[in-house]
Amino acid sequence: MTPGTELLPLARTLISQGQLAEASHCLQALLRLQPTHLEAHNLLESQRLPGNFTDAFGIDAQISPDDDIFRFFANHPSCTNPIRDYLSDGWRTMVELSSLLESLDRPLGRCRSFLEFASGFGRFSRHLVKAVPAGALHVSDVVPGSVDFLKARLGVEGFYSVTRPADLVTPRKYEVIFVLSLFSHLPESTWSVWLSQLYNALEDNGILIITTHGEKFARMMGVEFPADGFLFIPSSESTALSGEEYGSTFTSADYVRRAIAAHLRGATTHEFPARFWGHQDGFAIVKGR
């Protein structure tokens, strides 16, 4: 028998009896035995029981069982508290993005329209929605269920993306589009096409922020760039997308610069080496009028 099996039904009974502190003890005991038990975690969060992350972080802390990024944390050998680490990692992205935008005099609090593209199931979105003005955040992802989950949990607007970038239609133009760790996974056949499509979804003077696996991460992984500065390996942590369309991509800064110059008319680029997670490069691309 799996350790702690009896604790979840016991917690449900205690909740029905109004014994909330006791129910919280049961669920936290279960999570100590099974740190990836999302049903226990989500019950604790939905009932706002003592010890919940929703109150501690000031966010909606419920996690979808279909979340590949949570599974990455759950399966990582160095991760002993995957739920805490998953939620904290979203906050780390918030700090990294906020400081980048502040340096460009584009604070989140003044943003009128923000698209988080490739938002997944909200590792970052749950923090971001608290930082931008009400109604400003839109989300988009290609994975089934992801956008519906975020619309229901966070009350944001959203639309499903597509597998072919040429088919992308956005409901509006955006002041800021943030794309975390998508261009670090795309094959060369779609890399520049996605870059162009997302740039075209900006308002004039809008800003597109992408992240890449650049020189620092290549050194960390023992990867050598080919002459053109682009390397694609058809494998990633995703279980929802095929390796051929979503693998592991390494791009030199020169490759990114050449792609921007070739495909994005009137663009001005600000570079932020190793800005995200200590190893992903950031490129903030301002759209010319």
C-alpha positions in Angstrom: 0.0 0.0 0.0 1.2 3.5 -0.8 2.2 5.4 2.4 -0.4 7.7 3.6 -3.3 6.4 1.4 -5.8 6.8 4.3 -4.9 10.5 4.9 -6.7 12.0 1.9 -10.2 10.6 2.6 -9.6 11.4 6.3 -8.9 15.0 5.5 -12.0 15.2 3.4 -14.1 13.9 6.3 -12.5 16.4 8.7 -13.2 19.3 6.3 -16.9 18.2 6.1 -16.9 18.3 9.9 -15.3 21.7 10.0 -12.1 20.4 11.6 -9.9 22.5 9.3 -6.7 22.5 11.4 -6.8 18.7 11.7 -7.5 18.3 8.0 -4.5 20.5 7.3 -2.3 18.2 9.5 -3.5 15.2 7.5 -2.8 16.8 4.1 0.6 18.1 5.1 1.6 14.7 6.5 0.5 13.1 3.2 2.6 15.7 1.3 5.7 14.9 3.5 5.2 11.2 2.5 4.4 12.0 -1.1 5.7 15.5 -2.0 4.2 15.4 -5.5 0.7 14.6 -4.4 -1.2 17.3 -6.3 -4.7 16.2 -5.2 -3.6 16.7 -1.5 -2.0 20.0 -2.4 -4.9 21.4 -4.4 -7.4 20.4 -1.7 -5.3 22.2 0.9 -5.2 25.3 -1.4 -8.8 25.2 -2.4 -10.0 25.1 1.2 -7.3 27.7 2.3 -6.3 25.4 5.1 -3.6 26.4 7.5 -0.2 26.2 5.8 -1.4 26.9 2.3 0.7 28.7 -0.3 -2.2 30.8 -1.7 -2.1 33.0 1.4 1.6 32.8 2.0 2.5 33.8 -1.6 -0.6 35.9 -2.4 -1.3 33.9 -5.5 -3.6 31.2 -6.8 -1.4 28.2 -5.9 -3.4 25.3 -7.4 -1.4 23.3 -9.9 -2.7 21.3 -12.9 -1.8 17.6 -12.9 -1.1 18.1 -16.7 1.6 20.6 -16.0 4.9 19.4 -17.7 6.9 22.0 -15.8 5.7 20.8 -12.5 6.6 17.2 -13.6 10.1 18.5 -14.4 10.5 19.7 -10.8 8.8 16.5 -9.5 11.4 14.3 -11.3 14.4 16.4 -10.8 16.9 14.6 -8.5 17.9 17.8 -6.6 14.3 18.8 -5.8 13.1 17.7 -2.4 10.0 20.0 -2.2 8.7 20.2 -5.8 5.5 22.2 -5.1 7.4 24.9 -3.1 10.2 25.0 -5.7 7.7 25.2 -8.6 5.9 28.1 -7.1 9.1 29.9 -6.0 10.6 29.5 -9.5 7.7 31.5 -10.9 8.5 34.3 -8.4 12.1 34.2 -9.6 11.0 34.8 -13.1 8.9 37.7 -11.9 12.0 39.3 -10.3 14.1 38.7 -13.4 11.6 40.1 -15.8 10.6 43.1 -13.6 14.2 44.2 -13.3 14.7 43.9 -17.0 11.7 46.0 -17.8 12.5 48.6 -15.1 15.9 49.0 -16.8 14.1 50.0 -20.0 11.6 52.3 -18.2 8.8 49.8 -19.0 7.5 48.8 -15.5 4.9 46.1 -15.3 2.6 48.4 -13.3 2.2 50.7 -16.3 1.7 48.0 -18.9 -1.7 48.3 -20.7 -1.5 45.0 -22.6 0.8 42.0 -21.9 0.8 38.7 -23.7 2.6 35.8 -22.0 3.2 33.5 -25.0 4.0 29.8 -24.3 2.5 30.3 -20.8 1.9 26.7 -20.0 -0.2 26.0 -16.9 0.9 29.2 -15.1 4.1 28.6 -13.3 4.8 32.3 -14.0 1.3 33.6 -14.9 0.0 33.2 -11.3 2.6 35.8 -10.2 2.4 38.0 -13.2 -1.3 38.6 -13.0 -0.8 40.3 -9.7 1.8 42.7 -11.1 0.1 44.1 -14.2 -3.1 46.3 -14.2 -6.4 44.4 -14.1 -7.3 43.0 -17.5 -3.9 43.6 -19.0 -2.7 40.0 -19.1 -3.5 37.6 -21.9 -2.0 34.1 -22.1 -1.4 31.7 -24.9 -0.1 28.1 -25.3 -0.5 25.2 -27.7 -0.9 22.5 -25.0 -4.6 21.4 -24.7 -6.2 22.4 -21.4 -3.5 25.0 -20.5 -5.4 28.2 -21.5 -8.7 26.9 -20.1 -6.9 26.2 -16.8 -5.5 29.7 -16.6 -8.7 31.4 -17.6 -10.6 29.5 -14.9 -8.0 29.9 -12.2 -6.7 33.4 -12.8 -9.5 35.1 -14.6 -7.3 36.2 -17.5 -8.0 36.4 -21.2 -6.3 33.8 -23.4 -6.2 32.0 -26.7 -4.8 28.7 -28.0 -1.7 28.9 -30.1 -0.9 26.8 -33.2 1.8 24.4 -34.2 2.5 26.3 -37.5 3.6 29.8 -36.9 2.1 31.0 -40.2 -1.3 30.1 -38.8 -1.0 32.3 -35.7 -3.8 34.9 -35.3 -3.8 37.1 -32.2 -6.9 38.9 -31.0 -5.1 42.2 -30.7 -1.7 43.9 -30.7 0.2 44.0 -27.5 2.5 46.5 -25.7 4.6 43.7 -24.3 5.0 40.1 -25.4 7.1 37.8 -23.2 8.2 34.4 -24.4 10.2 32.5 -21.8 12.1 29.5 -23.0 10.3 28.8 -26.3 13.1 29.9 -28.6 15.3 27.6 -26.5 13.3 24.7 -27.9 12.4 25.5 -31.5 13.9 23.9 -34.6 15.5 26.2 -37.2 12.7 25.7 -39.6 10.3 27.6 -37.4 12.6 29.7 -35.2 12.7 32.9 -37.3 9.1 32.5 -38.4 7.9 32.5 -34.8 10.1 35.5 -34.2 8.6 37.4 -37.1 5.0 36.5 -36.2 5.3 37.6 -32.6 7.1 40.8 -33.5 4.2 41.5 -35.9 1.8 41.1 -32.9 3.3 44.1 -31.2 2.0 47.6 -31.1 4.3 50.3 -32.5 7.0 50.8 -29.9 6.0 47.6 -28.2 8.6 45.2 -26.9 9.1 41.5 -27.5 11.2 39.7 -24.9 12.6 36.2 -25.8 15.0 34.0 -24.0 17.6 31.6 -25.5 20.1 29.0 -24.6 23.3 31.0 -25.4 27.0 30.7 -24.9 27.0 30.3 -21.1 24.5 27.5 -21.2 26.3 25.8 -24.1 29.5 25.9 -22.0 27.7 24.5 -19.0 26.3 21.6 -21.1 29.6 21.0 -23.0 28.0 21.9 -26.3 30.0 23.4 -29.2 28.2 25.7 -31.7 28.4 24.9 -35.4 29.7 27.6 -37.7 26.2 29.2 -38.1 25.6 29.4 -34.3 22.5 27.2 -34.3 22.2 23.7 -32.8 19.0 21.8 -32.4 18.6 18.5 -30.5 15.2 16.8 -30.9 14.6 16.1 -27.2 13.2 18.0 -24.3 11.3 17.6 -21.0 7.9 18.0 -22.7 5.6 15.0 -22.9 2.9 17.0 -24.7 4.9 18.0 -27.8 7.1 15.9 -30.2 10.9 16.4 -30.0 11.0 17.3 -33.7 8.9 20.5 -33.1 10.0 21.1 -29.5 13.5 20.0 -28.6 16.5 21.7 -27.1 18.0 24.6 -29.0 21.3 26.5 -28.6 21.8 29.8 -30.4 24.8 32.1 -30.3 24.2 35.8 -29.7 25.4 36.5 -33.2 22.8 34.1 -34.6 20.0 35.9 -32.8 21.3 39.3 -34.0 21.4 38.2 -37.6 17.9 36.8 -37.3 16.6 40.0 -35.9 18.4 42.1 -38.6 17.1 39.9 -41.4 13.4 39.5 -40.3 12.4 42.4 -38.0 12.1 45.7 -39.7 13.0 48.7 -37.6 13.8 46.7 -34.5 16.0 48.0 -31.7 17.5 45.2 -29.5 18.7 45.3 -25.9 20.7 42.2 -24.8 20.7 40.7 -21.3 23.2 37.8 -21.2 22.3 35.0 -18.7 19.4 37.0 -17.3 16.9 34.2 -16.7 17.7 31.3 -14.4 21.3 32.4 -14.4 21.9 30.9 -17.8 19.3 31.9 -20.4 20.0 35.0 -22.4 17.3 37.7 -22.7 16.7 39.8 -25.8 14.3 42.7 -25.6 13.3 43.8 -29.1 11.5 47.1 -29.5 9.3 47.5 -32.6 10.0 50.5 -34.8 7.1 52.7 -35.8 
